[in-house]
Structure formats: structure tokens, C-alpha cells
Amino acid sequence: MSFGKSTADYLQNVQERVQVAEQYAITHADIEQKWYLKYYNLQSTNKRFEIGENVLVLIPGNTASKLFSRWSPAKVIAKRSPYSYQVELNGAKRYYHANHLHRYKLCVETVCA
């Protein structure tokens, strides 16, 4: 039974179509990756903290829900890596990633007499 093409011609045709699809996928992936990177970077920020700086630490709640997480004030006491900080929180020293920290500005009003 013959379908009009030899096996070698059929496989050559399939190989050519696979190469065309591969080139399209590579080009499309590069374009999409640049687009994703552009829009991701619009929202992202680099967090840097200094030793002695006041921060807020995200403490997860007792449940799996993020709704019960809370922010607690703490102080940076050491920098382990560009994104990992040792923080003193309620007398305990723990390491936190910068994603779990926020800058904490103490606003104190003084009355001058």
C-alpha cells in the first residue's frame, strides 16, 4: 500500500516542518520572555537594609491562610548575603529573606517647650 511518497521523502518533509516549528518557537519564546521581563520589572524592587535599621517582619499565622499573617517590628543586626538578614525580633535572633521584610519608619512627634 502506497500513499504517494516514499518513506525517505516523508521523513525529510517531517524533519523540515519540525525545524520550521523549532525556529518559530525559539523566536516566539525570546519575544515573550522579553515582554514578561519588562512587565515583571515594573513591579519589582531591590530591597536593601543596613545594620541597625528598623524593619517589619512578616510573621505567618497559625493557619495556611495569608490573611492571618502579621507584621512585627524588629531590628537588622547582621547581613548574611545580599538578600538574607539576621534580625532581632522580641529578643530572638533569626534569619529572614528580604522578601519578608519591610522598611519601618518610626515617626515620633516631640513637643518643644
C-alpha positions in Angstrom: 0.0 0.0 0.0 1.5 3.4 -1.0 0.4 6.9 0.0 2.2 8.6 -2.9 5.5 9.3 -1.1 8.4 7.1 -0.2 9.4 6.8 3.4 12.5 8.8 2.9 10.6 11.7 1.3 8.0 11.6 4.1 10.7 11.7 6.9 12.5 14.5 5.1 9.3 16.5 4.9 8.6 15.9 8.6 12.1 16.9 9.5 11.8 20.2 7.6 8.5 21.0 9.3 10.0 20.3 12.7 12.9 22.7 12.0 10.5 25.4 11.0 8.4 24.9 14.1 11.6 24.9 16.2 12.7 28.3 14.7 9.3 29.7 15.3 9.3 28.5 19.0 12.7 30.0 19.6 11.8 33.4 18.2 8.4 33.4 19.9 10.0 32.4 23.3 12.6 35.2 23.0 9.9 37.8 22.3 7.6 36.6 25.1 10.5 36.4 27.6 11.5 40.0 26.9 7.8 41.1 27.3 7.4 39.2 30.6 10.7 40.6 32.0 9.7 44.1 31.1 6.4 44.0 32.9 7.7 41.9 35.9 10.5 44.5 36.5 7.9 47.3 36.6 6.6 46.0 39.9 9.8 44.6 41.4 12.1 46.5 43.7 15.5 45.7 45.2 15.3 45.7 48.9 18.5 46.6 50.8 18.7 47.1 54.5 21.5 48.4 56.7 22.7 47.0 60.0 20.8 48.7 62.9 17.9 49.7 60.6 14.3 49.1 61.9 12.2 46.7 59.8 8.9 45.0 59.9 9.0 41.2 59.7 6.1 39.2 58.1 5.2 36.5 60.7 2.9 33.8 59.3 -0.2 32.9 61.2 -1.2 29.6 62.7 -3.2 28.6 59.6 -2.2 28.3 56.0 -4.1 31.4 55.1 -2.1 34.6 54.4 -4.9 36.6 55.9 -3.7 35.8 59.4 -0.1 36.8 58.8 1.1 39.9 60.7 3.9 42.4 60.6 6.1 42.7 63.7 8.7 45.4 64.3 12.4 44.2 64.6 15.9 45.4 64.0 18.6 44.2 61.5 21.7 43.1 63.3 23.7 41.4 60.5 23.7 40.9 56.8 24.3 37.3 55.7 24.0 37.7 51.9 22.6 40.4 49.6 19.1 39.2 50.4 19.4 37.5 53.7 19.4 39.4 57.0 19.8 38.4 60.7 17.0 40.2 62.6 16.4 40.5 66.3 12.7 40.1 67.0 11.5 40.0 70.6 14.9 39.1 71.9 15.3 36.2 69.4 17.8 36.3 66.5 16.6 34.8 63.3 17.5 35.0 59.6 14.9 36.3 57.1 14.9 36.8 53.3 14.4 40.4 52.2 11.0 39.4 50.7 9.7 39.0 54.3 11.0 42.4 55.5 9.7 46.0 55.0 11.3 49.3 55.9 9.9 50.6 59.3 10.0 54.3 59.9 9.4 55.4 63.4 7.5 58.7 63.5 8.0 60.5 66.8 6.5 63.8 67.4 8.2 65.9 70.1 6.8 68.9 71.9 9.3 71.7 72.4 8.6 73.9 75.4 
